[in-house]
Amino acid sequence: MSRPTRLESEEIRAWLEGHPGWERVGEALSKRYTFADFAGALAFAVRVGMAAERRDHHPDLEVGWGKARAVWTTHDAKGITALDLELAEKTDSLAGSDAT
């Protein structure tokens, strides 16, 4: 399977405008989520991890009491790709109503 190519800054900027909470940090997309407790944050991280495994594309995840952060980038493309955008959207859907 071929890996996606790095997106142009304008494409990323346009995507960010339609996806509140996401920000570009260097060559990655990052978003913080809050949850009622540690269990909610951990369950979210597990859901994201399972989705990542299915796509063979893995984020950096940080989990703490009532909070989680997801960071998507494509290392071999040295930046943000369409796969990162797709999985960032999936991350939002996996946070669902658990996130505040």
Buried (B, 14 or more C-beta within 10 A) or exposed (E): EEEBEBBEEEBBEEBBEEBEEBEBEEBBBBBEBEBEEBEBBBBBBEBBBEBBEEEEBBBEBBBEEBBBBBBBBBEEBEBBBBBBBBBBBBBBEBBEEBBE
